[in-house]
Amino acid sequence: MNVLFNHMKENPVDLTYFAIGTSFRTYTFEELTPALDQVFPCFLREFDGTSRAIHFDPEFSKHFYFLNEYFSRKGCMKSNTKDNTWISRNGKFEFIIFPEEFHYSLDCFKELALTCLPNKLIVQDFTGRSLNDTCIQTYYSVSPDLRSLYKKKILIDMTYGDSSCMTNMEETYPILDKEGNFVNFLLIKHNELGLYINQNPKLDILINNVFRKEFKKILNEHHTNYRRRMQGSNCLFSFSEYDSMSDPEIIFTIMIEKLQNVANMLSHFNFPRETFDNYVKNYRNYDMYKWYTAVNNLPRDLQH
């Protein structure tokens, strides 16, 4: 990796695409559609600046003849100095193929990020492995003075948790903000999520899911305590707002306050606010178990 990092430092590009598990799903040109192509995906083809794609997959070792033909058809020439590197004739694109497994390490991702900054880096794994922990750990591994820049320029998992060997690359693009910087969903503070609503349909799905889960968690924990107190038992979940033997009406009031705050955010995503308010207003008219089930079903799942 040191040789690779030295090459990257000596030859910086505007965007680096570091991808794992990208061997073609078909090695027939007629079947290799843009939707299947993880080596030279649509977002990379449309990128205005210079770019470098670095690919790790042991399956490539079986198909170097195909790779030569593939890159030739894309207007690329093999490097004079490296057998595993192809460069476009206009010098805009560089492709480096490693026919081997990639071994994860925090030090490697940190060095990769620092090597690319202040330019952009996208890290993507198509093997089905989650990159959530890698994203967060790498972010906190860099010095605090670099983290603001990191959030704008380094994106680990542009599918935002939806990556696999079947990822549709014709539809998969990194989400950008109005300044053209990456939107790092996992690194957005909870109280800042509202600022990103209605900027991107996929981002709306992610934000909606966060608040759906929060709504259901609040409801489950506080309503469990409410039901137990109604039956004379101690609370199961501990909260600073009340003790284990508090009046159930106090618990219910606190639960509703918390739910209403989340409902305000969910209202941006077709949440039936009037129905929710009606359940809150008339809760005494319902069996408490049926009330819980009905309210728990109110937050709606957004579809892609």
C-alpha positions as CSV (number, residue, x, y, z in Angstrom):
1,M,0.0,0.0,0.0
2,N,2.9,2.4,0.6
3,V,3.8,2.3,-3.1
4,L,0.2,3.1,-4.0
5,F,0.0,5.9,-1.5
6,N,3.3,7.4,-2.8
7,H,1.9,7.3,-6.3
8,M,-1.3,9.0,-5.2
9,K,0.6,11.7,-3.3
10,E,2.9,12.4,-6.3
11,N,0.0,12.4,-8.8
12,P,-3.0,13.9,-7.0
13,V,-6.5,13.8,-8.7
14,D,-9.7,15.6,-7.9
15,L,-11.6,12.4,-7.0
16,T,-10.4,9.0,-5.9
17,Y,-12.8,6.1,-6.1
18,F,-11.5,3.2,-3.8
19,A,-13.7,0.2,-4.4
20,I,-13.7,-3.4,-3.0
21,G,-15.3,-6.4,-4.6
22,T,-15.8,-4.8,-8.0
23,S,-15.1,-7.7,-10.3
24,F,-17.6,-7.7,-13.2
25,R,-20.8,-9.7,-12.7
26,T,-20.6,-10.7,-16.3
27,Y,-17.6,-10.9,-18.6
28,T,-19.7,-10.5,-21.8
29,F,-19.6,-7.0,-23.2
30,E,-23.2,-7.3,-24.5
31,E,-24.4,-8.0,-21.0
32,L,-22.2,-5.5,-19.2
33,T,-24.7,-2.7,-18.8
34,P,-24.1,0.6,-17.0
35,A,-26.2,-0.7,-14.2
36,L,-23.8,-3.6,-13.6
37,D,-20.5,-1.7,-14.1
38,Q,-18.8,-1.0,-10.8
39,V,-15.4,-0.5,-12.3
40,F,-16.3,2.6,-14.3
41,P,-19.7,3.6,-12.9
42,C,-21.9,6.3,-14.2
43,F,-21.1,8.9,-11.5
44,L,-17.4,8.6,-12.3
45,R,-18.0,8.9,-16.1
46,E,-19.9,12.1,-15.4
47,F,-17.4,13.6,-13.0
48,D,-15.9,16.8,-14.5
49,G,-12.5,16.7,-12.9
50,T,-9.6,14.2,-12.9
51,S,-10.2,10.9,-11.2
52,R,-8.5,7.7,-10.1
53,A,-10.4,4.4,-9.6
54,I,-8.6,1.8,-7.4
55,H,-10.2,-1.7,-7.4
56,F,-9.5,-4.7,-5.2
57,D,-11.0,-8.1,-6.1
58,P,-9.1,-11.5,-6.5
59,E,-11.5,-12.4,-9.3
60,F,-9.8,-9.9,-11.6
61,S,-6.8,-12.3,-11.7
62,K,-8.8,-14.6,-14.0
63,H,-9.8,-11.9,-16.5
64,F,-6.9,-9.6,-17.4
65,Y,-7.5,-10.3,-21.1
66,F,-11.1,-9.0,-20.7
67,L,-9.8,-6.0,-18.7
68,N,-7.5,-5.0,-21.5
69,E,-10.3,-5.1,-24.0
70,Y,-12.7,-3.4,-21.6
71,F,-10.4,-0.4,-21.0
72,S,-9.4,-0.2,-24.6
73,R,-13.1,0.2,-25.5
74,K,-13.3,2.9,-22.8
75,G,-10.5,4.9,-24.5
76,C,-7.8,3.9,-22.1
77,M,-4.2,2.7,-22.6
78,K,-2.2,0.5,-20.4
79,S,0.5,2.3,-18.4
80,N,4.0,1.9,-19.7
81,T,5.3,1.3,-16.2
82,K,2.6,-0.6,-14.4
83,D,0.9,-3.8,-15.6
84,N,-2.2,-3.2,-13.5
85,T,-2.9,0.4,-14.5
86,W,-4.8,1.9,-17.4
87,I,-5.0,5.7,-18.3
88,S,-7.5,7.4,-20.5
89,R,-6.1,9.0,-23.6
90,N,-7.2,12.4,-22.4
91,G,-5.5,11.9,-19.0
92,K,-8.7,12.4,-17.1
93,F,-9.2,8.9,-15.8
94,E,-6.8,6.4,-14.2
95,F,-7.7,2.9,-13.2
96,I,-5.6,0.7,-10.9
97,I,-6.6,-3.0,-10.6
98,F,-5.4,-5.1,-7.6
99,P,-6.4,-8.8,-8.3
100,E,-6.3,-9.6,-4.6
101,E,-8.3,-9.3,-1.4
102,F,-8.4,-6.0,0.5
103,H,-7.5,-6.3,4.2
104,Y,-9.3,-3.8,6.4
105,S,-7.4,-1.7,8.9
106,L,-8.1,1.6,10.4
107,D,-4.6,2.8,9.8
108,C,-5.1,2.1,6.1
109,F,-8.3,4.1,5.8
110,K,-6.8,6.9,7.8
111,E,-3.8,7.1,5.5
112,L,-6.0,6.8,2.5
113,A,-8.1,9.8,3.7
114,L,-5.1,11.9,4.6
115,T,-3.5,11.1,1.2
116,C,-6.5,12.3,-0.7
117,L,-7.4,15.4,1.2
118,P,-8.1,18.2,0.4
119,N,-9.4,16.4,-2.7
120,K,-12.4,14.0,-2.7
121,L,-12.4,10.3,-1.8
122,I,-15.2,7.8,-2.1
123,V,-14.7,4.4,-0.5
124,Q,-17.1,1.6,-1.5
125,D,-17.4,-2.0,-0.6
126,F,-19.6,-4.2,-2.8
127,T,-19.1,-7.4,-0.9
128,G,-22.0,-6.8,1.5
129,R,-19.8,-5.6,4.3
130,S,-21.2,-2.7,6.3
131,L,-19.0,0.4,6.3
132,N,-20.8,2.3,9.1
133,D,-18.1,1.6,11.7
134,T,-15.3,2.3,9.3
135,C,-16.8,5.6,8.4
136,I,-17.1,6.7,12.0
137,Q,-13.8,5.3,13.2
138,T,-11.9,6.9,10.3
139,Y,-13.5,10.2,10.9
140,Y,-12.5,10.3,14.6
141,S,-9.0,9.0,13.8
142,V,-8.1,12.2,12.0
143,S,-7.1,15.3,13.9
144,P,-10.1,17.5,15.0
145,D,-8.9,20.4,12.8
146,L,-9.3,18.2,9.7
147,R,-12.8,16.8,10.6
148,S,-14.8,19.6,9.0
149,L,-12.9,19.1,5.7
150,Y,-13.2,15.3,6.0
151,K,-17.0,15.5,6.2
152,K,-17.1,17.5,3.0
153,K,-14.5,15.6,1.0
154,I,-14.4,11.9,2.3
155,L,-17.4,9.7,1.7
156,I,-17.3,6.1,3.0
157,D,-20.2,4.2,1.5
158,M,-22.0,6.3,-1.1
159,T,-24.9,3.8,-1.0
160,Y,-25.6,4.8,2.6
161,G,-26.0,1.2,3.8
162,D,-27.5,-0.2,0.7
163,S,-24.5,-1.7,-1.0
164,S,-24.1,-5.2,-2.4
165,C,-22.9,-7.0,-5.5
166,M,-26.3,-6.2,-7.0
167,T,-26.1,-2.5,-6.5
168,N,-27.5,-0.6,-9.5
169,M,-24.7,1.7,-10.6
170,E,-26.9,3.5,-13.0
171,E,-28.9,4.8,-10.0
172,T,-26.1,5.0,-7.4
173,Y,-24.6,8.5,-7.0
174,P,-23.0,10.2,-4.0
175,I,-25.4,12.7,-2.4
176,L,-24.0,16.3,-2.7
177,D,-25.0,19.4,-0.9
178,K,-25.6,22.8,-2.5
179,E,-21.9,23.5,-2.5
180,G,-21.0,20.2,-4.2
181,N,-19.7,18.6,-1.0
182,F,-20.5,15.1,0.1
183,V,-23.4,14.6,2.5
184,N,-22.0,12.3,5.2
185,F,-25.2,11.0,6.7
186,L,-23.7,9.1,9.5
187,L,-21.7,12.2,10.6
188,I,-24.7,14.6,10.7
189,K,-25.7,15.5,14.2
190,H,-29.2,14.5,15.2
191,N,-30.4,18.0,15.8
192,E,-29.1,19.1,12.3
193,L,-31.0,16.5,10.3
194,G,-33.9,18.8,9.7
195,L,-31.7,21.1,7.7
196,Y,-31.3,18.3,5.1
197,I,-35.0,17.5,4.5
198,N,-36.2,17.8,0.9
199,Q,-32.7,18.1,-0.6
200,N,-32.5,14.6,-2.0
201,P,-35.1,11.8,-2.1
202,K,-32.7,9.2,-0.9
203,L,-31.6,11.4,2.0
204,D,-35.2,11.9,2.9
205,I,-35.6,8.1,3.2
206,L,-32.6,8.0,5.6
207,I,-33.8,10.9,7.7
208,N,-37.3,9.5,7.9
209,N,-36.0,6.2,9.1
210,V,-34.0,7.9,11.9
211,F,-37.1,9.6,13.2
212,R,-39.4,6.6,12.7
213,K,-37.0,4.6,14.9
214,E,-36.9,7.3,17.5
215,F,-40.7,7.6,17.5
216,K,-41.1,3.9,18.1
217,K,-38.4,3.8,20.7
218,I,-39.9,6.6,22.7
219,L,-43.4,5.0,22.4
220,N,-42.2,1.6,23.4
221,E,-40.2,2.6,26.5
222,H,-42.5,5.2,28.0
223,H,-45.7,3.4,27.2
224,T,-44.3,0.2,28.7
225,N,-43.7,2.2,31.9
226,Y,-47.2,3.7,31.6
227,R,-48.9,0.3,31.3
228,R,-46.8,-1.1,34.2
229,R,-47.7,1.7,36.5
230,M,-51.4,1.4,35.5
231,Q,-51.1,-2.2,36.7
232,G,-49.3,-1.2,39.9
233,S,-45.9,-2.4,38.9
234,N,-42.6,-0.5,38.8
235,C,-41.3,1.1,35.6
236,L,-39.1,-1.1,33.5
237,F,-37.1,1.7,31.8
238,S,-35.4,4.5,33.8
239,F,-35.6,8.2,32.9
240,S,-34.6,11.3,34.7
241,E,-38.0,12.9,34.2
242,Y,-39.8,10.5,36.5
243,D,-39.1,7.7,39.0
244,S,-40.1,4.1,38.9
245,M,-43.2,4.7,41.0
246,S,-44.4,7.9,39.3
247,D,-48.1,8.5,38.5
248,P,-48.9,7.0,35.1
249,E,-50.5,10.2,33.9
250,I,-47.2,12.0,34.5
251,I,-45.4,9.3,32.4
252,F,-48.0,9.6,29.7
253,T,-47.7,13.4,29.5
254,I,-43.9,13.2,29.2
255,M,-44.2,10.5,26.6
256,I,-46.5,12.7,24.5
257,E,-44.2,15.7,24.7
258,K,-41.4,13.6,23.4
259,L,-43.5,12.0,20.7
260,Q,-44.8,15.4,19.5
261,N,-41.2,16.7,19.0
262,V,-40.5,13.7,16.7
263,A,-43.9,14.0,15.0
264,N,-43.0,17.5,14.0
265,M,-40.1,16.1,12.0
266,L,-42.1,13.1,10.7
267,S,-44.7,15.5,9.4
268,H,-42.4,16.3,6.5
269,F,-42.7,12.6,5.4
270,N,-46.5,12.0,5.2
271,F,-46.9,11.3,8.9
272,P,-50.7,11.5,9.6
273,R,-50.4,14.2,12.2
274,E,-54.2,14.8,12.6
275,T,-54.7,11.1,13.3
276,F,-51.9,11.2,15.9
277,D,-53.3,14.3,17.6
278,N,-56.7,12.5,17.7
279,Y,-55.2,9.5,19.4
280,V,-53.5,11.7,21.9
281,K,-56.6,13.8,22.6
282,N,-58.9,10.7,23.1
283,Y,-56.5,8.2,24.5
284,R,-58.8,7.4,27.5
285,N,-61.4,6.1,25.0
286,Y,-59.1,3.3,23.9
287,D,-57.8,0.1,25.3
288,M,-54.2,1.0,26.2
289,Y,-52.8,-1.9,24.3
290,K,-54.8,-1.2,21.1
291,W,-53.8,2.5,21.5
292,Y,-50.2,1.6,21.6
293,T,-50.5,-0.6,18.5
294,A,-52.3,2.0,16.5
295,V,-49.9,4.8,17.3
296,N,-46.9,2.6,16.7
297,N,-48.1,2.0,13.2
298,L,-48.5,5.7,12.3
299,P,-44.9,6.5,11.1
300,R,-44.7,5.6,7.4
301,D,-41.9,4.0,5.5
302,L,-40.7,6.0,2.5
303,Q,-40.1,4.0,-0.6
304,H,-37.1,4.4,-3.0
